[in-house]
Amino acid sequence: MTEKPDIKSMELSELQLQINELSEKSYRAKQLYEWMHKKMARDYGEMTNLPKTFIEKCRERFSYTALQIVKVQESKIDGTKKFLFALSDGNLVESVWMRYKHGNSVCISSQVGCKMGCAFCASTLDGWERNLLPSEMLDQIYAITLFTGERVSNVVVMGTGEPLDNYENLLRFITLLTDENGLHISQRNVTVSTCGLVPRMYRLADERLQITLALSLHAATDEKRKKLMPVAQRYSLDELMEACAYYFEKTGRRITFEYSLISGVNDTKEDAKELTALLKPLNCHVNLIPVNPIKERNFAQSDKTAVEAFKNMLEKNGINGTIRREMGRDIDGACGQLRKSHMDKQS
């Protein structure tokens, strides 16, 4: 049996072609699209201004993605909400909703599990299952918007998975998310993270999108990075920095570097000096992240003094840095933690 086409992953022009094939009036496509992407309908049954016969045709022909909420945890510290969603095949993904002064931000997953194997991350512990469809990425945002009753203004693709390893679906997701007929979130309010898949970074630069690219760096030498991130065996820091410079040249968007501070591993004065030397030629910003300890690894978080000293050293050398505010620490806030703990309980 062939799988039905996924209607929520279609761009409006594709949907129009599909509706024409059903011998329906072409304006039905726009109505359908708005129900899915503006009104965030959970099912065809909610689409009250569409004829029943048309709805039945759609049910027969297309699959309709609507994630089911399995669990919601809310931080007593800052109101951050962590969501665990079930996909139609029973797989689980997680997302985080955070409230900031500048608006609400949602961090979504792009894959079920992750292949990248970074040493300090819970997402990778159970391996990789599959890529998420554009609709499954979008529906994390839609389901959260409906649950909270509040508009999402910023989207970060930095949850479970390596977004650039799901490249085509990621691009389509960005197109749908930023489309004026849908949520119409500005590309400038979308951040995509990568652990450094160099060829895909070049491809993304050539798309000339206005999104922010966030590179998970976490070490300033190849030797140290290889111990933390298997991807560093494939691409050297020199290659990575060239790709970052190319991205800036093509898009005019400065790169954000994510740097998780691990006590005694990458948080010394020497590390700060090496990081300064590495990033000096680039127009960039550094996000310093006190690492989220996970029980499967023996990494400890750098203390506040070390974090402040590291930041001061970067800034003294003209490199912009911020210490990321810890959100949802009391609710398994880091990538993969909620999914992992839920799966462990089930097994």
matplotlib code that plots the C-alpha trace (Angstrom):
import matplotlib.pyplot as plt

x = [0.0, 1.5, 1.6, -0.8, 0.8, 1.2, -1.1, 0.4, 3.9, 2.7, 3.3, 0.2, 1.1, 1.4, -1.8, -3.6, -2.4, -3.7, -7.1, -7.4, -6.8, -9.7, -11.8, -12.6, -12.7, -9.1, -10.0, -10.6, -6.8, -6.3, -9.1, -7.6, -4.1, -5.4, -7.2, -4.0, -1.4, -3.2, -6.0, -3.9, -6.9, -6.2, -8.4, -10.4, -13.5, -12.8, -12.9, -16.5, -16.7, -15.6, -18.2, -18.5, -17.9, -14.7, -13.5, -14.2, -12.1, -9.2, -9.5, -9.2, -6.4, -4.1, -2.7, -3.1, -0.4, -1.5, 0.9, -0.5, 0.7, 1.9, 3.3, 3.8, 6.2, 6.2, 9.1, 8.3, 11.3, 10.5, 7.3, 9.2, 7.1, 8.5, 6.3, 6.6, 4.7, 3.7, 3.9, 1.5, 4.0, 4.4, 7.8, 8.3, 9.8, 10.1, 9.9, 10.4, 8.3, 10.1, 8.8, 11.2, 10.7, 10.9, 8.2, 7.7, 10.2, 9.8, 12.7, 11.7, 13.2, 14.1, 14.7, 13.6, 16.9, 20.2, 23.2, 25.8, 26.9, 28.0, 29.4, 27.4, 23.9, 21.0, 19.5, 22.0, 21.9, 19.3, 20.5, 18.7, 15.2, 14.2, 13.8, 10.8, 8.5, 8.0, 4.5, 5.8, 8.2, 5.5, 3.0, 5.2, 4.7, 1.0, 0.2, 2.2, 0.5, -3.0, -2.0, -0.6, -3.0, 0.0, 1.6, 5.1, 7.4, 10.8, 11.5, 14.8, 15.5, 17.9, 16.0, 16.7, 18.4, 20.9, 18.7, 21.1, 21.0, 17.3, 18.1, 15.2, 12.5, 14.1, 14.0, 10.4, 9.6, 11.2, 9.2, 5.9, 6.6, 7.5, 4.8, 2.4, -0.5, 0.5, 2.0, 4.2, 7.1, 10.0, 13.1, 15.1, 13.2, 14.3, 17.5, 18.8, 21.6, 24.2, 27.1, 29.1, 28.1, 30.3, 29.0, 25.4, 26.5, 27.7, 24.4, 22.5, 24.5, 23.7, 20.0, 20.6, 18.0, 17.8, 17.7, 20.4, 22.8, 24.0, 27.1, 27.7, 31.4, 32.2, 36.0, 38.6, 41.1, 40.6, 42.0, 39.6, 36.6, 37.2, 36.8, 33.4, 32.0, 32.4, 31.7, 35.1, 36.7, 35.2, 35.6, 38.5, 38.0, 39.8, 37.2, 34.4, 35.6, 35.9, 32.3, 31.2, 33.0, 31.3, 27.9, 28.3, 29.6, 26.5, 23.8, 25.1, 23.9, 26.5, 27.0, 26.1, 28.6, 27.2, 29.8, 28.8, 31.1, 32.2, 34.1, 37.8, 37.3, 36.9, 36.5, 40.0, 41.8, 43.8, 40.5, 39.2, 42.4, 42.2, 38.6, 39.4, 42.1, 39.8, 36.8, 38.6, 38.4, 34.6, 31.6, 30.0, 28.3, 29.1, 26.5, 28.0, 26.0, 26.7, 26.3, 23.2, 24.5, 23.0, 23.3, 24.8, 27.8, 30.2, 30.4, 30.0, 28.8, 31.4, 30.9, 29.6, 33.1, 34.6, 31.7, 32.0, 35.8, 35.5, 32.9, 35.1, 38.1, 36.2, 34.8, 38.2, 39.3, 36.4, 34.2, 30.5, 29.3, 26.3, 25.7, 22.5, 19.9, 19.1, 15.5, 13.6, 16.5, 14.0, 12.1, 14.8, 15.2, 18.1, 17.6, 16.5, 16.2, 12.4, 12.1, 14.9, 13.4, 10.0, 11.4, 13.5, 10.3, 8.4, 11.1]
y = [0.0, 3.4, 6.1, 9.0, 12.4, 14.6, 17.6, 19.8, 19.6, 21.0, 24.6, 26.5, 26.1, 22.3, 22.2, 24.1, 21.5, 18.6, 20.3, 20.8, 17.1, 16.5, 18.6, 21.1, 24.9, 26.3, 28.7, 25.7, 25.2, 28.6, 27.9, 24.6, 26.1, 28.8, 26.2, 24.2, 27.0, 30.1, 28.6, 25.5, 23.1, 19.7, 17.8, 18.3, 18.2, 21.7, 23.2, 24.4, 26.4, 23.5, 21.1, 17.6, 16.0, 17.9, 17.0, 13.3, 13.5, 15.1, 12.4, 9.7, 11.2, 12.9, 12.2, 14.9, 15.5, 16.5, 15.7, 14.3, 15.8, 13.0, 15.2, 18.8, 19.9, 23.5, 25.1, 26.6, 28.9, 30.7, 29.2, 27.4, 24.6, 21.3, 19.3, 15.6, 14.8, 11.4, 11.1, 9.0, 6.1, 6.1, 7.8, 10.7, 14.2, 17.1, 20.9, 23.7, 26.9, 29.9, 33.3, 36.2, 40.0, 40.2, 37.5, 33.8, 31.4, 27.7, 25.3, 22.4, 19.0, 18.2, 14.4, 11.5, 10.9, 12.0, 10.4, 13.0, 11.5, 14.7, 13.6, 16.0, 15.6, 13.3, 13.5, 11.1, 8.4, 6.2, 6.7, 8.0, 6.8, 9.0, 12.5, 14.6, 15.8, 19.5, 19.1, 17.4, 20.3, 22.9, 21.1, 21.3, 25.1, 24.9, 22.5, 24.7, 27.9, 26.3, 24.9, 28.2, 30.5, 32.8, 33.7, 32.4, 35.1, 33.2, 29.7, 27.8, 24.5, 23.4, 20.5, 16.8, 16.1, 17.8, 20.1, 20.1, 16.3, 16.7, 19.4, 19.3, 19.0, 21.8, 24.2, 23.4, 23.9, 27.4, 28.2, 27.2, 28.8, 32.2, 32.1, 35.2, 32.8, 30.9, 32.0, 34.5, 34.4, 36.5, 34.6, 36.8, 35.3, 31.8, 30.2, 26.9, 25.1, 22.7, 20.8, 21.7, 19.7, 21.8, 20.9, 21.6, 24.9, 26.0, 24.8, 26.8, 29.9, 29.7, 29.7, 33.3, 33.0, 35.6, 33.1, 33.0, 30.1, 28.8, 26.6, 24.2, 24.8, 23.8, 23.7, 25.9, 23.2, 20.2, 17.9, 19.0, 19.2, 15.6, 14.4, 16.1, 15.9, 13.0, 15.4, 17.0, 13.8, 14.7, 18.5, 20.5, 23.9, 25.5, 24.0, 25.0, 28.7, 29.0, 27.8, 30.3, 33.1, 32.0, 32.0, 35.6, 36.7, 35.2, 36.2, 39.2, 37.4, 37.0, 33.5, 32.6, 30.2, 28.0, 27.1, 24.8, 25.4, 22.1, 22.4, 21.5, 20.5, 23.7, 26.6, 27.7, 31.0, 29.1, 27.9, 31.5, 32.7, 30.0, 30.7, 34.4, 33.7, 31.3, 33.7, 37.1, 37.2, 36.6, 38.8, 36.7, 36.3, 33.7, 32.1, 30.7, 27.8, 26.3, 22.7, 20.8, 17.7, 14.4, 11.3, 9.2, 11.4, 12.7, 16.3, 19.0, 22.6, 25.4, 27.6, 31.2, 32.7, 30.6, 31.5, 35.3, 35.2, 33.4, 35.9, 38.9, 37.6, 37.2, 40.8, 42.3, 40.9, 42.4, 39.3, 39.7, 37.2, 36.4, 33.9, 32.0, 32.3, 28.9, 28.0, 25.0, 23.6, 22.0, 20.2, 18.3, 21.5, 20.2, 18.5, 14.9, 14.7, 14.4, 11.9, 9.9, 9.7, 8.9, 6.1, 4.7, 4.5, 2.7, 0.1]
z = [0.0, -1.0, 1.6, 1.1, 0.3, 3.3, 2.8, 5.5, 3.9, 0.6, -0.5, -1.7, -5.4, -5.0, -3.1, -5.9, -8.4, -6.2, -5.7, -9.5, -9.9, -7.6, -10.1, -7.3, -7.5, -7.2, -4.4, -2.2, -2.0, -0.4, 2.1, 3.0, 3.3, 5.7, 7.8, 8.2, 8.6, 9.9, 12.0, 12.8, 12.5, 14.1, 11.7, 8.5, 10.7, 12.0, 8.5, 8.8, 5.5, 3.3, 1.7, 3.2, -0.1, -0.6, 2.9, 2.2, -1.0, 1.0, 3.7, 1.1, -0.8, 1.8, 5.2, 7.8, 10.4, 13.9, 16.8, 20.0, 23.3, 25.6, 28.4, 29.3, 32.0, 33.3, 35.0, 38.4, 38.0, 34.7, 33.2, 30.4, 29.1, 27.7, 25.4, 24.5, 21.3, 19.8, 16.0, 13.9, 13.9, 17.7, 17.7, 20.2, 19.8, 22.1, 21.9, 24.4, 24.7, 26.3, 27.2, 26.7, 26.9, 23.1, 22.6, 22.8, 21.4, 20.5, 20.1, 17.9, 16.9, 13.3, 13.6, 15.8, 17.7, 16.3, 14.4, 15.5, 18.8, 20.6, 23.9, 26.2, 24.5, 25.5, 22.0, 20.6, 23.3, 21.7, 18.2, 15.1, 14.0, 11.1, 9.7, 10.5, 7.7, 7.3, 8.7, 11.8, 12.4, 11.8, 14.0, 17.0, 16.8, 15.9, 18.8, 21.3, 20.0, 20.5, 24.0, 25.3, 23.5, 22.7, 19.5, 18.8, 17.4, 17.3, 16.1, 16.9, 15.1, 17.9, 19.5, 18.8, 15.5, 13.1, 11.0, 8.0, 8.0, 7.1, 4.5, 2.0, 4.7, 6.6, 3.6, 3.0, 6.6, 6.5, 3.3, 4.9, 8.3, 6.7, 4.0, 4.2, 3.8, 7.0, 10.3, 8.3, 10.8, 9.5, 8.3, 10.6, 13.5, 12.6, 13.9, 12.6, 14.4, 13.0, 14.5, 11.3, 8.2, 5.9, 2.4, 3.6, 5.1, 1.6, 0.1, 2.7, 2.1, -1.6, -0.8, 0.5, 3.3, 6.0, 8.9, 11.6, 11.4, 14.9, 14.8, 17.7, 18.3, 21.9, 21.4, 19.8, 18.7, 16.4, 19.1, 21.8, 19.4, 18.2, 21.8, 22.1, 18.6, 16.2, 13.3, 13.9, 12.6, 9.2, 9.0, 10.5, 12.2, 9.2, 6.8, 9.2, 9.5, 5.7, 5.4, 8.1, 6.2, 3.0, 4.7, 5.9, 2.5, 0.8, 3.3, 5.2, 8.4, 11.2, 12.6, 16.2, 17.8, 20.5, 23.1, 26.0, 29.0, 30.6, 33.9, 33.4, 29.7, 27.7, 30.1, 30.9, 30.1, 27.4, 25.9, 25.8, 24.2, 21.5, 20.8, 20.4, 17.9, 15.9, 15.7, 15.4, 11.6, 11.6, 12.1, 14.8, 18.2, 20.9, 23.0, 26.2, 27.6, 31.0, 30.0, 31.1, 33.0, 31.9, 34.1, 31.3, 31.0, 33.8, 32.6, 35.2, 34.6, 34.8, 37.9, 37.6, 38.1, 35.3, 33.0, 33.7, 33.3, 30.0, 28.7, 29.9, 28.1, 24.8, 25.1, 26.0, 22.6, 20.7, 20.4, 21.3, 23.9, 25.9, 28.7, 27.8, 30.4, 31.7, 30.9, 32.3, 34.3, 36.7, 33.9, 31.9, 29.8, 27.6, 24.2, 24.4, 28.2, 28.5, 25.6, 27.1, 30.6, 29.2, 27.0, 29.9, 32.0, 29.2, 28.7]

ax = plt.figure().add_subplot(projection="3d")
ax.plot(x, y, z, "-o")
ax.set_aspect("equal")
plt.show()
